[in-house]
Amino acid sequence: MTSINANSSHQELLAIAERLVEAVADSLSSREGSGMTGAREGQYKIDVAANEAALKVLHDAQIKVLSEESGVEAIVWPIVGDEIFAILDPLDGSTNADRGIPWYSTSVAFVDRDGVCAAMIANQANGDRFSAIRGEGAFRNGERIKVSGRTLLSECVVGLSGIPNRNPGWWQFRALGSAALDLCLVAMGALDAWVDCESHGVWDYAGGILIVTEAGGVVAEVFGADLIHADYNARRTPIAAASDRLLSDLIGFRNE
């Protein structure tokens, strides 16, 4: 297979992402056993199987990878020239998957020197595909999506990861267990915002932030750090929202 770089079309990247998603789905349907690996805290056996399936697709395309399950390959950061790499979460929401809760996903984001250029997040429980190409909008199963546009926190349903220290005045909240998919709910207007009350690795949100912004939403890191990076050990605290006003209110809440 021809190697992929920044001169390749973004549609080629999404085609690779589609093959990757299908490979992970096959690994989940044929898995043997469940539970933890014992090799790393929080790692399930299905995480490892999903990662192996996804890596084969990316390596066949000669794409270097930063993956939650296998670390970061020989990536030069910041990117220069025509290099491109993938940020991969082969199974986001693996506790849900292991317990049979139908909210878990595969997320892959392709990064060039200007940031995330293409992304796909697939709900592995029901087959939904969320995708985006930088500058071309966001889609669910081929249909364009957009954020709700809500501005008043008192009218909003907010997704959470972790436990907040208080309710800052939102109408309702949801804690669903897959950051990548939760961000897609913001992009399609089902959630009005998503707040990280902990911190996450870049694989958890890289694809989601492109999908949210291409759907008309806004994303920021609570403490002002760069959200896209190639440091496996770094953690960030992202917030996504349907409007600038809502984002500002939620950042204020997290900074209190």
N, C-alpha and C positions, 0 to 999 in steps of 0.2 A: 504494500500500500504506500502511496505517496505520502511523504511526511507533511505535517500540517504546520504552517507558520502564519504570521500576521497577513501574508498576502493571499492566504486561502479565503474563500468566501465564508461568511458567517453561516450561510445555509449548510455548508459542508460540516461546520462544527455542530450544528443542531442534528444533522444526520448521524454523526458519531455519537452524540448524546442519546439519540433514540436507540441506537444499537446497544449502548451501554445500559440503558434502562431495561431493555428486554433481556439482556444477559443477567442482570441482577434479579429480575423477576423469575427467570428460569432457576437461578440458584436458590431462591426462596421456596419455589414450588417443589424442589427436589431435595430439600435439606433433610438431614438426618440428625435427630436430637435437638435439644434446646438447652437453655441455661447459659451460664458464664463459661468463658474459656479458662479463667484463672491466670491468664498471662498478663492482663492489665485490668485495673479497676474499671468496672462498668462495661467491659467488653463481652459481648455475647458471641456464641458460636456462629450465629447467623450474620453478625457483623463481618467476621472473617471471610465467610463464604461469599458474601456480597462484594466485599472488597476485591477478592481474587478475580471474580467475574468482571468487575468494572475495570480493573487494571489491565486485564488482557486486551480489552477493546482499546483503551488509551495507548497502551504500548504498541499495539499493532499500527496505530496511527503515528507513532513516534512522538507522542506528547508526554512531556514530563508532568509529574503529578505531586500535589500536596494533598494527602489523604489523611483523614482522622485516624484510620486504622493502621496505616503503614508509614506514616511520617512524610517527610519532604525529600524529594529527590534533588539532584544537582541543579537547582534553580538559582540563577543569578538575579539578585534584586537590588535596586530597581531594574526592571526590564529595559534593555536597549535593543535597537535594531528590530528585527522581525521575529524575535522569539515569542513564543506563546506557551502558557502552561495551564493546567486544569486544577481547580480546587474542587475536591471531591468529598462528599459525605455519602458513602455507599448505602447507608441505612440510617436515616435520621428518625429517631423515635423507636429505637430498637427494643426498649422496654415494652412499648405498645405492641410491637410485632411479636415479641416473645410471649406476651400474655393474651394475644388475640384481640387486641383493641385496634379497630380498623382506621388508624391514623398514623401512618409511617411512610417514609418517602426516600427516594434517591435524588440527590442534588448534585449537579455538576455545573461549574462556572468556568468559562474560558477567559483568561486574562492576557491582555497585551500591554504595551507600554502606556496606554491611555486608560487602563483599568479593565473592568469586566466588559467584554464585548458581546458575549452570548451566554445564555444560561438555559437550563432545563431542570425543572423539578417535577418528579412524577409521584403521584400518590400510588404506592404499590398495593394498596388495599382495594382500590376501585378502578385503577387505570387512568385517572385524570392526568393530563399533561399540561403543565404550565411552562411557557417559554417566552423568551424575549431576546431581541437583538438590539444592540445600542442604537438609538435613534429611530427605531422602526416600530415601537409599541410593544405591548405585552398581550399574550394570548392564552386562552384555556381551550384545549382541544380544537385549536384553529380559529376560535372566535375571539375577537378583540375584547379585552376587559379594561375596566377603569375603576379607580378608587371612588369611595362614596362622596368625597368632597366635604364631609361634615367638619364644622369648625368648633362647635360647642361641646366641651367635655361632658356636660350633663346629659347630652343626647347620644353618647357614644357607647358602643360595645367594644371593649378593649381586650385584646389577647395578652396573656401574661406568660412569662417563663420565670418561675420562682415565686416567692411570696413577698408582696409589698408590705411596707411597715404601716400603711394606712390606705384608705380609699381617698384619692384626691378629688373625688366628685364625679367620677364616671357613672353612667347609668347602670351598666352591667359589665362583668368581665368573664372571660373564658380562659382556662388553662388546659391546653389540649395535648401537648407533649411532643410536637415536632416543629421546631422553630422554622424550618424551611417551608413547611406547608402552612404554618400560621401566617407567615409573611405573604404567601399567595392569597390567603383569605383577605388580607388588607388590600392587595392589588385588585381583587375582584369585587370589593365593596361589601363583603360579608362581615368583616371586622373593620372598624374605623381606625384602629391603631394597634400596634403591638409594642409591648414594653419588656425589656430585659431587666429583670430584678436581680440577676446574678452576673454572669459574664460568659462569653462564648468564644469558641475557636472560630476562625474565619470560615471554615467549611460549613458551619451551621447557618450562615446568613449570606454568603457571597452571592449565590444565585438569586436569593430572595430579594436582595436590595436592588438588583437590576430590574427584576420583574415589577417591584413596587414603583420604582421611579419611572419606568417606561409606561406604567399604568396611570401616571400623573400624581403619584404620591411623593413624599419626601422622607428622607432617612438621615439620621445623624448619630454620631457617637457621643454618649452623654458627657464624656470628659474631653472631647475634642481630638481624640487620637484618630489616625488614619484607619479606616475600616478594612481596606484591602491591603494585604501584606503577605509575606512568605515566611513568617516566623511561626513555626509549629507550636511553640510554647506560649506565645502571646495570646492574651484574651482581651476582648473588647465588649462594650456594653451598648449595643445598638437600640435605637427606637425608630419605628416606622409609623407614619401617620398620613391621613388623607388630606391634610392641609398644613400650611405653615403655622397657623395659629395653634392648632392642636398639638403639633410637634413642640412648639415653644412651651406650652403649658405642661406637657409631659416631661420635658427636659428639666423644667423648673421643679417639678415634683421629685424627680430622681436625684436632683442636686441638693435637695433640702437635708 
